[in-house]
Amino acid sequence: MKKTLIIGASTNPERYAYKAAHMLTAKGHSIINIGVKEGEVAGVKIEKPSEPYHDVDTITLYIGVPTQPQYYNYILETKPKRVVFNPGTENAEFEDMLEQNGIEAIEACTLVLLTTGQY
């Protein structure tokens, strides 16, 4: 299963990041929640970004373009295999940066990928 880092994790059940955390864990994927508010989602504590992880397959983004630059180095240092840009997070500049560093950038919905078996 693919270890997934969720950036923009939320304790709000209405948020797609919350739904993705629950669907990922239900399908057997381990998750790391990164967010600004304290709490836990799907039984996993929400952390502030600090030291990058080095065993992450996928990062799924739930933060808008204006917030993304503060995470560029953190994501690049984490060196995931891919970054999923969920609807509303698309960022051509950052996608190019990822591709130049050998990281696949995908514009897709994590929930749809999981539901259709494409994750």
Buried (B, 14 or more C-beta within 10 A) or exposed (E): EBBBBBBBBBBEEEBBBBBBBBBBBEEEBBBBBBBEEEEEBBEBEBBEBEEBBEEBBBBBBBBEBEEBEEBBEBBBEBBBEBBBBBEEBEBEEBBEBBEEEEBEBBBBBBBEBBEEEEB
